[in-house]
Amino acid sequence: MFASLYFDATASAWQIRSWGDGKDPWWTTSDGLVVDMDVNNGGDTFAYECVYGILDLNGNGFQNVIIRCKEITLSETGRAKILDATVLYGLSGGQFKPQRIIDPSEALGLTAKVCKPTIKSWLCRLAGYMTETSGQNEALDSMFPKAPAASRDFAHFRSIKRSMSMADVVRQCGAPDELGGSGINIFIYHLDDGSIVAIGATDTTGPLLYANHIASSGKSTALFPAE
């Protein structure tokens, strides 16, 4: 939890400062922000990444807190559901209040402001067009309506070749978890070891443009040679 305390002189005791109603999204609780969690506790949460920091966005000495969290949960069928939310805290009417950031470009801009070289989160290590994938689940369901759940072991991806189509990859490795991209489609798989596989393609039937395995350390390895 990321929380703050204040000294209540009337009660002569330290108290936890309120952070709002804690209703949307769930990790913005009234007592603070859930910035990390154990995803190996038997629940349906497969991955949970957060970046957060303190900024002075208005240059007036009043500090803002920005937090972006991305949660991947798996349904009973194994298909991924994505919750990617950015919340900005600041003074409004004399009270410290949260504001949900709806514009994806604004969310990416705020993410960039709090990302530092020492932060290992995927939200900082990957390009913005690969992390901002909200609303793409319906597109993936339309592309691959009857695809099996994604494979989580890298061994299933080792034999991917440039001559394959994305439809071939899905038959072999299951449905992608996310769809991103800037000009082309980037299909993203999250693996059990914390790494990801990112595959670029213009469509679902043509040959692949690239396929990279990106380790949790940030090291990227091509699955087939570049042209």
N, C-alpha and C positions, 0 to 999 in steps of 0.2 A: 504494500500500500504506500502511496505517496499522500501524506497528510500534513496538517499544520496544527500547532498548538497556540493557545494564548493564555495569559494569566488573568484569571477572574479575581479581581481585588475584593469584590464583595464576598465571594465564597472562600477566598484565600487558598485557591487551588488552581492547578492547570486544567484546562478544558480543551477538547478537540473542537477545532473550528468547523462550522457547517460549510459544506460545499454545494448546497442546493438541495433539490428534492431527490436526486439520485434515481431518476426514472428512465432517462433516455440518453445514451444507451445504458445497459445494466451495470457497466464497470465504473460509471460516474456515481459512486455511492455518496450518501450525505456526509459520511465521515472521511472521505478521501477518494483517491483514484486507484483502481486495481491495475498496477503496471506490470505485474508478472504473476504467473500461476503455474502450478504443476499440471502438465497435460497428460501425465502418465498415471492418473488416479482412477482410471476405469470409467471415466465419463465419455461423452461423445465429442469433446473438444480435441481436435487433432493438433492444432497449432495456435499459438497466441503470441503476437508480437506487438510491442508498444514502444513508441519514442515520445519523449516529453521533455519540456524545458521551460525556463523562465525567461521572458522577453519583455522589453520595453518598446512596444510597437508604436506608441504615439509620441515617444520622446518627451514625455512630461513628468517622468520620474515614477509614474504608477506602473507597477509590474503586471504583466499578463502571464498566465500559465497556459501553455498549449500542449495538448496530448492527442496523439493519434494511435489507435489500436486496431489491429486486424486479427480477427478470430476466424478460424476455419473449423467448422464442425462437420461431422460425417453423419449422414442419415442412416437409417436401417439398411438401405440398399448399398451403402458405401459411397454414395455421391456426395460431393463437397458442397457446403453452403458457406458463403462468405459474408462476414459482417466487417466492414471497413468504415470507421467513423473517426472524425476529427472534431474536437471540442475546444473552444477558446474560452478561457476564464478571464474576467476583468471587472473593473468597477462600473456599475451602471446604477444611477440614482442613489449613490452612496452605499450600494451593496455589491458584494462580490458574487457575480452570477456567471453561469455557463451559457455559451452560445454554440449551437451545432453548426458547423461549417458545411454547407451544401455544395458549393461550387468546387468541383474536383481540382481545377487549376489553383484555387486559393488554398486548398488543403495541401497540395503538393508544395506550394510556395512556403507555407508554414512548416511543413516537414523539413524542407531544406534548411530553414533557419535554425532548427534545433539539432540537426544531424551534425555530429563531429566525427573526425577520423577514428576515434576510439570506440565509437558505437558500432556494435556488430550486428545490429538488427537488419533483416532483409529490407526493411522500409528505408534504410539509409544506403545499403550496399547496392541495391538494384536501381536501374533507371526508373524514373517516375512512371513512364508508360507501361512498365511491367508490374508495378505495384498498384496502380489505380485501375481496378478492374470491376468496380461496382456496377451492378446491373447486367453483367454479362452471362449470368447463369442461364437465363432464358435463351440466349443465343447459342450456348453450348448444347442445351437440351434440344434445340431445333436442328443443330448440325448432326448430333449423334443421339437420336431419341431412344434407341434400344441398346446403347453401349453398356458393357459391364463396368463395374467400379474400377477405379484406377489401381494399377499395381503400385506397391509402395517399396519394392525392392529394386535397386538399380540394375540387378542382373537382367531384368526383363527388357531394359532399354539398351543394353550393350550392342545388340545386333541391328540397331536402326541404321538404314542406309539412305543416301541421297535419293536414290531411285524410288523409294517408297513414297506413298502419299500419306496425308494425315489420316485418311480413312484406314489405311493399312496399319498405321501406328496404333490407332484406337482398337482395331481388332486384336492386336498383339498385346497392348499395354493398358487397355481400358480408356475410359473417358477422362479428358483433362480436368483439372480442378479449376483453372482460371483461364480467361481469354483476355489478353492485353494487346498492345501493339500501337504503332504509329506509322500508318501506311501499309503495313502487312499484319497478318494475324500471328500472334505469339501465344502458343498453347503451353500452359505451365502445369507441371506435375510436382506435388510435394511428396517427398519420400520419408520413410521412417527414420532415417539417420539425420534429418535436418537439412539435407541437400535438396536441390530442385533440378528438374530437367526442363529446359526452355527450348521449344521447337518453333521455328519460323516457317510460314508457308503462306502463299497467296490465297489458297483456297483449300478445300478438303480433298480434292481429287488430283491436283497437280503434284509434281515432285517437290520434295522439301527444299527449303533454302538453306537452313542450318539446323543443327541440334546440339545444344551445349549442356553439359552436366556441371552445375555450379555447387561446389562443396560448401559446407557451413562456414568454412574459413574465408570464403569469397573467391577461391581459385576456380577458374573456369576451364573446362576441357572439352574440346570439340569431339563429337561422337563420330564424325566423318570429316575428311580433309576439305578445306575450302577450295572453291574453284579458282 
